């Protein structure tokens, strides 16, 4: 009996090894040649052919004798038709997975690389409720300077950015149908608890108003239908601090309506909305985008706002909304950068402060919580005024 590696078999083993080594070498040279010649590696599948492209940088051989880049080479490298990753044909989900998931997680709720890095949680009911499509588009396109969020407009077309916005928005609950909501189908006692948990931070514990309008008055309840009230609750009100509550069930909305109508007394519920009704007389000034301006820059507001910010916000968001380079002890996102301040309306800031962010350290400051006492409406507006003052120092 001969051993597997006996002297008689040694020539055969050496021959096989040399043959395999030669095949690997030839394959390697073919691949390298393809990269140098075409700038790509062909990968054939059963029924498709995919290509892994290099970045469309100008190559050395595209330079003239003086080392300058030719016009044709520059046009080729910067042409909008050059799309090495073929984002134009991708869906919003595919673009998000390719570009965004590395930092924001596959489902927008986590950062798989480093949970301590300051990356906002996108897939959060409170965040999606407060953020408009315009806000999401602006942040994706322009990025956030001083952070890891790069401007995606340099990579994606406007259509590609919109695809990502639409994909993120699809994470939000669909919301109840306002046309099917009715106070007559709700229970006022249950509605009271929902109101205190969800609405009192802006509208006051008994509807007396605050950041939001006064609700406990005939001037509102006697002029609007259940449908209008339900639509405001479910979909929010664009340009204001009234964020959407799309995660509430139809029955919860009915219970809220029943509780609101309990304040109405003998005043009948209108069959149609009263034209020209005034429901937000306190806040009428608007910015260029049509968003209501809630803050007022004054010595008093800046002094109070700075003090309230340093007491309630600095620990997480840093002094003046920034962090020293390399500081990883804070986990909240940077607020003081040009792109965020351009995108965030006063309503967005107020809704976030008052409502908080569920499942994050950002508590609701509009109501008393185990983490601390509530802030008054004016104090929250003063914080917004202080945040807005950072824009003047840009």
Secondary structure, DSSP 8 states (H G I E B T S, - for coil): ---TT-HHHHHHHHHHHHHHHHHHHHHHHHHHHHHHHHSEEEEE-SS-EEEEE------GGGB-TTS-B-HHHHHHHH-TT--TT-GGGS-HHHHIIIIIHHHH-TTSS--SS-TTS-----S-HHHHHH--HHHHHHHHHH--TTSS---GGGTS-HHHHHHHHHHHHTTS-----GGG--GGGS-HHHHHHHHHHHTHHHH-TTS--SSS---SSHHHHTT--HHHHHHHHHH--TTSS----TTS-HHHHHHHHHHHHHTSTTS---SS--TT--S-TT---B-TTS-B------HHHHHHHHHHHHHHTHHHH-GGG---TT--S--S----SHHHHHH--HHHHHHHHHH--TTSS---SSS-BTTB----HHHHHHHHHHHHHHHHT-
